[in-house]
């Protein structure tokens, strides 16, 4: 099953006063670009989160947002930086003496100054928080992939419809091209008789001209390759792996073969069919850019 590169997933997990909210969204990208925004207290989990995402997602620009509200005592180990606090007090007293400001230093005011009080994560608490976060992350990833698969299924149906249109037009080109040589023989023989004013035609020379023309205007090789590319394309859309790059390559090859048919065909009907095929291929190429 093909997957779209655009998607969104969201999950909330709560346990003993700890709440985790994770949101994932993605847009098209040739490679895998993961950006994570999370509280500083959880930054030690960033690499593990990336590895978990990479297990399920191979392409796309992915943005992940983590919100963590900790209303429990787990993970909260308050440390007082006594040395910093004393330095603040000393400097404030000096300022008081120099400026003749009343010394009214309050311990609560000191505690609010930068780096005086720090909340540090305890090792056993880190493990608990990691497990809980991973529960929320996996739920968000599942929701995200479900949306990608639904969008991918819509794209697949559209691609199959367009490929069918192309296949029908290729059949028409094949049928028309088959009759081109016979039509050319009749016209060439009539033209020779008209120019030479005789009913006697050099069959050897005529056969040589027919062979040259047949080789020049034959599109059977291109049609055979196009049919092969179409078969590969349809097989890839049913695979359960990332196929976006392979599909894009096949579209380029199909476009090349179609251009060759257009340059060889000396027939207005075939030219019009080639234009129709190229229009469908361009629409398919745009859709393929959305596939993982």
N, C-alpha and C positions, 0 to 999 in steps of 0.2 A: 504493500500500500504506500503510495507516495504521500509525502507530507508537505504542507505549505511552510514557508519560512516565516510567515507572519502568524502571530498567535498571542494569547494572553492566558495566564493562569494565576490563581489566587488561593491561599489557604490560611486558616487561623487555627492555632493550637493553644490550649490553655491547660495549665496544671499547677495546682497549689499556689495560685497567685502570680504565676508567670505566664505572660501572654506573648505569643509569637505571631506576627503577621508577615507573610511573604507574598510578594507579587512579582511575576515574571512576564515580560513582554519582549517581543522580537520583531525585527524587520529584515528585509533582504540584505544579504551580504555575500560576497564571493567566498569568504572564509568564515572562521568561527571567532567572533569577537565578544567576549564576556566582560561586562562591567557590573561590579557589585557595590551597592551602597548600603552600609550597615553601621550600627553603633560602634564606636571605638572599642567598647568593652568586649565586642564579639569578633574583633578583627583577626584574632588568632585562628578563626575557623574559615577564613576566606579561601585558602587553597583547597581545603576539604570540600567546600561548597562547589568550587569550580570543577573538581574531579567528579563530583556527583552529577553535575549538569552534563559533563562530557560523556557520561555513560549512555545518555539518551539523545543528545542533540549534537549534530556534526557541523551544521552550517547556520549562519544567521548572526545578526548583531543583537545580542541578548543583554537586556538590562534587568537586573534583579535588585529588588528593594526589600530590606529586612527592617522591621520595626519590632523592638523588644521592650516590653514593660515588665519590670521585675518588682512586684509588690510583696515578695517573700524575703526571708533572710538568707536564702541560698545565694551564694555568689557574692555576698556582701561582707567584706572584711575591712572595717574602717581602721586606717592607720593615721596616727598623728605624727606629723613631721616636726618634732620638737625643736630641732636646730633652726629650721626655717622660721618657726613661730618666734623664737627668741630673737632672731635677727630683725624681724619686723618690729618687735617691741623696742629693741635698742634704738633702731632708726627713728621710730615714732617719738621716743622720749627725747632724743637729740633735737628733733624738729620742734618739740614742745618747748624745750629750754631756749633754743635759739630764737624762736618766734614769740616767746611769752604767751604761748597758748596753754590753757589749762590741760594738765595731763589727766585725761579721762579715758584711759585705755580699758576697753571691755573685752573679756575673753571671747564672747560671742562674735564680736566684731573681728577679732583676730582669726577666728576659725573660718571666716568667710573669705579671707584673703587667699590668693592663688597658691596651690601646692601645700597648704597647711594640713588640710584633711584630704585623704585619698581613699577611695574605695577600691580595694584590690580583690581580684577573683581568686578564690581558694581552689586548689587543684581538684579536690573531689567534686566541688560544685561545677567546675568546668566540664567534667565528664557528663554530669546530669544535664546541664544546659545544652551540651552538644547533641546528646541523644534526642532531647525534646525538639531542638531546632531541626534536626534531620527528619523527624516525623512530619513537621510542617513543610519542610522543603520538598520531600517526596510527594506529598499531597499536591503541592503547587505544581510540581513538574508533571504529575499525572494529568491534572486539569489542563495544563499548558499543551501537552502532547495530544490530548483528546481534541482540543480545538484545532490544532495543526492538522490532525488526521481528517477532521470533518471538512476543513477548507481544502485539503489535498484531494479528497474524494470529489468535490465539486470541480476542481481543476481537471482531474482525470476524465470525468465525463465530457467536459468541454473539449479536451484534447482528442479523445476518441471520436467525437463527432466531426471534428475538423480533419482528422486523419482519414476518416471514411470519405469525406468530400474529396480529399486529394486522391485517394485510391480510385474513386469513380472517374475523376478527370484523367488520371493516368491511363485507365482502360480506354477512354475515348481517344486519347492521343495515339495509343497503340493501334486501335482500329483504323484511324485516319492514316497513320504512317504506312500501314500495310498496303493501302491502295495507291500511295504516292508513286511508286515505281511503275505500276501498271499504267497509271495515268500519264506518266512521263514518257513511256514507250510509245503510246498512241500519239501523243503530241509531237514527239521527236520524229517519228516515222512520217507523219503527215507533213511536218515542216520540211523534211528532206525532199519529199516528193514534190512539194510546192516550189522549192528553190531550184531543184535540178530538172523540173518538168519531166519527170519520168516515173514509171511505176516500179522500176528496178532499184532496189535498195541493197547496199553492201551490208549483208547481215553480220559479217565479222566486225566491221567498223561500228555497226549499230550495237552489237553486243558489248564492245569495249566501252562505248559511251554509257551504256546502261550500268555496267559494273562500276564505273567511276562515279556515276550519279548515286547509285545505290549505297556505295561506301560513304559518300559525302553526306547524304541525308538520313542514313539509318540511325535510329535512336533506340534500337533494341537493347544495346548494352546499358545505356543510361536508365531505361525503364526497368531492366532487371535489377540494377543496383538500387533504384528507388524502392522497388518492392521489398528488397532485402532490408533496407533501412527502416521501412515502415514496420516490417515484422519485428525487427529488433526493438524499435520504439515501443510497440505495444507490449512486448514481453517485459521491458524495463518498467513500465507503469504498474505492473503487477508485483514487482519485487518489493520486499519489505526492508529495503536499505535506502540510503541516500543515493538518488540517481540523477539529480538535477544537472550536474556537470556532464554526464554521459548523454543525457537527452539534448543538451545544448550542442554538443559535438555532432550528434546525428542530424540535428536541424541544419547545421552548417553544411554537412555533406549533402543533404537532400536539396538544399538551395543551390549548391554547386552543380549537381546533376541537372536540375531544372534549368539553370542558366545555359548549360550545354545544349539541352534540347531546343531551347529558344533560339540559339545561334545557328543550329543545324537546320531546323525546320523552315522550309520555304513554302509555308502554308499559313494563311490567315487564321484558320480555325485553331491550329495548333498554337500559334502565337497567343491568341486570346485565352486558350486553356492554360498556357504557361503563366500568363499574367494572373489568372485566378489562383493557380497553385502557389505562386509567390506571395500573394496576398494572404492566403491561409497560413503559409509558413511563417510570415512575419507575425501574425497574431499568435501562433503557437510559440514562437520564440519569446514573445513578451510574457506569455503565461509560464514558460519554463523558468524564467528568471525568478519566479515566486516559489520554485520547488527546492526543497532541501537536497 
